Amino acid sequence: MEHDQVQFYALLNNLLSSENEVRATAESAYDAIPAATRVVFLIAATTGTTCEEQVRTLAAVLLRRLISSDFEKFYPELPPTTQEELKNHLLLSIQSE
């Protein structure tokens, strides 16, 4: 899982690329990841300190989009522990703002 998270950080970096081809490839790869998996990686990216701030910001934006557009699809697929982690993450984010 750690290796997958590192690959996901690289994918987020590629989404920020100024090169159209790199960004387009990253967008296709991002869209191919199941929403339930994406949410786990995005939570880790927003809370982790191993990636740059612009990557964490992008992860937060993508997480918000995912929650607002596909919540009913991915949430029931998440294990109860991940559902709880998502709830806690959202509550902590709201409290810190």
C-alpha positions as CSV (number, residue, x, y, z in Angstrom):
1,M,0.0,0.0,0.0
2,E,2.9,2.4,0.8
3,H,4.3,1.9,-2.7
4,D,0.8,2.6,-4.2
5,Q,0.6,5.8,-2.1
6,V,4.0,6.9,-3.4
7,Q,2.9,6.3,-7.0
8,F,-0.3,8.3,-6.2
9,Y,1.8,11.2,-5.0
10,A,3.7,11.1,-8.3
11,L,0.4,11.0,-10.2
12,L,-0.7,14.1,-8.3
13,N,2.6,15.8,-9.2
14,N,2.0,14.9,-12.8
15,L,-1.5,16.4,-12.7
16,L,0.3,19.7,-11.8
17,S,2.6,19.5,-14.8
18,S,2.8,22.3,-17.3
19,E,3.3,19.7,-20.1
20,N,0.0,18.8,-21.7
21,E,1.0,15.2,-22.5
22,V,2.2,14.4,-19.0
23,R,-1.0,16.0,-17.5
24,A,-3.3,14.2,-19.9
25,T,-1.7,10.8,-19.1
26,A,-2.0,11.6,-15.4
27,E,-5.7,12.5,-15.8
28,S,-6.4,9.2,-17.6
29,A,-4.6,7.3,-14.9
30,Y,-6.4,9.2,-12.1
31,D,-9.8,8.5,-13.7
32,A,-9.0,4.8,-14.0
33,I,-8.5,4.5,-10.2
34,P,-11.8,3.4,-8.5
35,A,-13.4,6.1,-6.4
36,A,-13.2,4.1,-3.2
37,T,-9.5,3.7,-3.7
38,R,-9.0,7.4,-4.7
39,V,-10.6,8.6,-1.5
40,V,-8.2,6.6,0.6
41,F,-5.2,8.0,-1.3
42,L,-6.5,11.5,-1.3
43,I,-7.1,11.5,2.5
44,A,-3.6,10.3,3.0
45,A,-2.2,13.0,0.6
46,T,-4.1,15.8,2.4
47,T,-2.9,14.7,5.8
48,G,0.6,13.6,5.0
49,T,3.7,15.6,5.3
50,T,5.7,13.7,2.7
51,C,4.3,15.7,-0.2
52,E,4.6,19.4,-1.2
53,E,1.9,21.9,-0.2
54,Q,0.7,22.3,-3.7
55,V,0.1,18.5,-4.0
56,R,-1.8,18.5,-0.7
57,T,-3.9,21.4,-1.9
58,L,-4.6,19.6,-5.2
59,A,-5.5,16.5,-3.2
60,A,-7.9,18.5,-1.0
61,V,-9.6,19.9,-4.1
62,L,-9.9,16.5,-5.7
63,L,-11.3,15.0,-2.5
64,R,-13.9,17.7,-2.3
65,R,-14.9,17.1,-5.9
66,L,-15.1,13.3,-5.3
67,I,-17.2,13.8,-2.3
68,S,-19.6,16.3,-3.9
69,S,-20.0,14.3,-7.1
70,D,-19.7,10.6,-6.3
71,F,-20.3,10.2,-2.5
72,E,-23.3,7.9,-2.9
73,K,-21.3,5.6,-5.2
74,F,-18.1,5.2,-3.3
75,Y,-19.1,5.6,0.4
76,P,-21.0,2.3,0.7
77,E,-18.0,0.5,-0.8
78,L,-15.6,1.7,1.9
79,P,-14.9,-0.5,4.8
80,P,-16.3,0.8,8.1
81,T,-12.9,1.8,9.4
82,T,-12.3,3.9,6.2
83,Q,-15.7,5.5,6.5
84,E,-14.9,6.5,10.1
85,E,-11.5,7.8,8.9
86,L,-13.2,9.9,6.2
87,K,-15.7,11.3,8.7
88,N,-12.9,12.2,11.2
89,H,-10.8,13.8,8.5
90,L,-13.7,16.0,7.3
91,L,-14.6,17.0,10.9
92,L,-11.0,17.9,11.7
93,S,-10.7,19.8,8.5
94,I,-13.8,21.8,9.3
95,Q,-12.6,22.5,12.8
96,S,-9.2,23.7,11.7
97,E,-10.7,26.2,9.3
